[in-house]
């Protein structure tokens, strides 16, 4: 994503083609209107709200505090607190988003005339809950009052926040107030017309993201987000996705999770399980995140991108990430896969440290979800606690609880709230514990906390271990410090979750200290802090609003699962413009199942309708019930249908691709605040003949590879069974095969089948078919068996045959030389390839060839012969290569390998080998050698005094307290590689120092006086950002207050290779019309230029050029629908 530019250029013209939308966004706090839109721009008209002012005193001085109703303030501590009007936007995928002012109508305000003749109130830092307010200094930059010019920020700005799944989220900020201290005046931009332009909008990419990633169970939880993407289809169009869970579970805990997996699949979820350290899956957080990212980016119609990540075990069993905003652990990055702070998947951790604890958590979760509780009526009661704090108890704690009780947790919602407010809550420990034991469905505590307790009123680990709420489990939320710090022995949140047959089925809390303002926003929504309870209209949406969603909010704002509650609360903090926004994304955690839905009151029966009996051959299945209820219809092997009902509470699911057989199916319907439907649907035979074909058997005894399975380049005989599933005998039938699959050729033949009585079957065949030699391994041939009786009645059944073929992958290679194991300039070495057959059929009589167009590389030996390569075995051809003396240092050699075998088998790939190492030692005297990026409060500099080697090093930028300076480099790696660098630190011990990051995984920090030393880390495969960051805390400067980095051996310097199926330009392991289209566009010089992988894989005839002959060959290889 490119950097956002803010352009204050009057007269900037929008692109042609505006549509007059006239859309009005809700007034909050000012009025903003989208006046016109085009594909690449939008014009906005803004009218400021009523400017309010009140006098506040501090440090013996009076200040003027300006505000808009519902607005927030600029966040620079000590600077004037200007009111800001903000919106969150969803824009198309674009580079170069910019803002241009078209017109402004200013309004001058005399401060003396309004009796506002005082300095503007300075912004104060948000207060952390573990700090004593009386000890915090008042922060004010008093020099501002001597200024003789207008003070204020850019009137309009747009900043990119990140991707929230399929949505590119930006923050629009309008700061219409400026102040001239010398003239004692304000000026207010009462009306502003401005343009937001995105000239490089990629609408195809935008549509692709929505198609692949939009999920009915992961939606944006703020109704005032302004979506400027192409409207296209309604979100209902994306409800075909079967919700997908990624389960990360250590091997020892997997048996305890099996009942949960089975229940989730019955509900309609797909569960993909990863066992760390097994089946090629790594075990570090970075490796596991990379695997989740691949699943997310590789979503298909059959296996949609996952919406949930469930982690099993505590931090010792399944390690979390180091936070980047403080010294804490964070599970955020298991669910954030796009390189920002906005989550893309819901994450929950079943934080037990033994199989017995995991089993207890699973049992409670399933009993609760299936509502097999002894007495579900306990869920009508809740406990709400505003804890003790002499400064903030009356305003923030009571304000949060009063909002929740007055709007939601009350008799109008059939809920009895046991409410404890400050100051009386301080003596209510016994009463609060009594409510937990007697039975409540939900509990919320806000005030102070620690790893092991709720502070005041006090609830300790011992109290939790003594809970006796058998069969009366609750969801707990603690807006307090540290109560979900799961990297200690047992935090109180874990104790609630682990308590056998008691305690909680879900716990939301912080893994670090929390803040008073932000915790209030998290629960209530951004708005004024009112001790007696704000109104719904005064605030944005918070967690409470999302849980109940009974003020007409759209489904996109509903929190129907516990993972959504966590997301909603953090988005409320984000919408406030808080400086702690990213911190909150990292520290708030859900301990428990993110797919679990908390009941708000006793769940009631669903009013659903659906057929309880269906016939074989039925193509549609219609269900009505609660809007957005999750429906699953399945047999003993798999789900036939799965998805959410639409907004009107109805949906017709297709059974056209399913072969129904007489017998029972299970229907499961689940919805928030409703009892689950668990019913049996009977499939019966029709009162007519009904023929199906199945059970294909292949005879390849005369083929080249007679193993009883379908292999590439084989001619074989096929038989299958015809069965009459109806209740009436059939007439004589003729049967033939059809297929649109280009990998198979059918020998035309029609065979007769005698009449079949009900529930009888007969074999038919043989039918001859030829499988293409270019058919990839694992491809499913789809054959349609067409059955026509003498009356012209036709039945069609699909037969699937999985093709087996060799697939030689480059498992690795070795450079064999005399010393260092790499290819140096003017060196001749042996290159040993390791090609492993990970296909399902052996390759016969293979020949491996090398070729290159590289002018700096010689290939004295270009061909090697091998015998057959059985499945799971490796062949190791040996070649000789030479780097010429004229090779530039760091040059990357590219070598193509092709392997061919009998029966038309061929595969290919590329090897990349650097000439020596690729090093950044800053000896250029600047940062020009690589595409370095600077970030933070100051840029890094070149230092010629303190160096590790040579003449120069890089030194961190000159920053002040509470600031940071970063040096970044983006890398793209086909496989894991090491990165090594030297560093030196001179800073305040234990507080200021150097950190190194791979994306959001932190190494260090290194603090104090540290002389030069080297650090080496492994960088996973994929696209990553390397970051060296020097950061300071709020005070004290020691040493030289900086860090140095030198002699970076970049991971780019590792050799690599990749595999390519000839003709497969898009890397999906098949040759299809998409590959033909891409190659056609490349040859017509349309669209983006071909990547190196595309150029290589598209060169089907191995002549080192892309031309029409490659296109013709690709057309022959494609597998059409």
ABEGO torsion letter per residue (X at the ends): XBBBBBBBBBGBBBBBGBBBAGBBBBBOABBBBBABBBAABBBBBBBBBBBBBBBBBBGGBBBBBBBBBGBBBBABBGBBBBBBBBBBBBBBBBBGBBBBBABBBBBBBBAAAAGABBBBBBBBBBBBAABBAAABBBBBBAAAAABABBBEBBABBBBBAEBBEABBBBBBBBBABBBBAAAGBBBBBABBBBBBBBAABBAAAAAAAAAAABBAABBBABAABBBABBAEBBAAAAAABBBBBBBBBBAAAAAAAAAAAAAAAAAGBBBBBBBBGBGGBBABAAAAAAAAAAAAAABBAABBBBABBBBBEBAAABBBBBBAAEBBBBAAAAABAAGBABBABBBBBBBBABAAAAAAAAAAAAAAAAGABABAAAAABBBBBBBBBAAAAAAAAAAAAAAAAAAABBAAAGBBBBBBBOAAAAAAAAAAAAAAAAEBABBBBBEBBBAABBAOBBBBAAAAAABABBGBBBBBBBBBBGAABAABABBAAAAAAABBGBEBABBBBBABBBBAAAAAAAAAEBEBBBAAEBBAAABBBBAAAAAAGAAGBBAAABBABAAAAAAAAAAAAAAAGBAAAAAAAAABBBBEBAABBBBBEBBBBBBBBBBABBBBGBABBBBBEBBGBBBBBBBAABBABBEBBBAAGBBBBBAAABBBBBEBBBBBBBBBGBBBBBBBBBBBBBABBBBBBBGBBBBAAABABBAGBBBBGBBBBBBBBBBBABABBBBBBBBBBBBABAABBBBBBBBBBBBBBBGBBBBBOBBBBBBBAABBBGBBBBBBBBBBBAAGBBBBBBBBBBBBBBBBBBAEBBBBBAAAGBBBBGBBBBBBBBBBBABABBBBGBBBBBBBABAABBBABABBBBBBBBBGBBBBBBBBBBBBAABBBGBBBBBBBBBBBBGGBBBBBBBBBBBEBBBBAGAAGBAAABBBBBBEABBBBBBAABBABEABBBBBBBBBBGBBBBBBBBBBBABBBBBBBBBBBBBBBGABEBBBBBEABBBOBBBEBBBBBBBBBBBBBEBBBBBBBBBBBABEBBEAGBBBBBGBBBAAABBBBBBBBBGBAAGAGBBBAAAAAAAAAAAAGBEBBBBAAAAAAABAAGAGBBBAAAAAAAAAABBBX
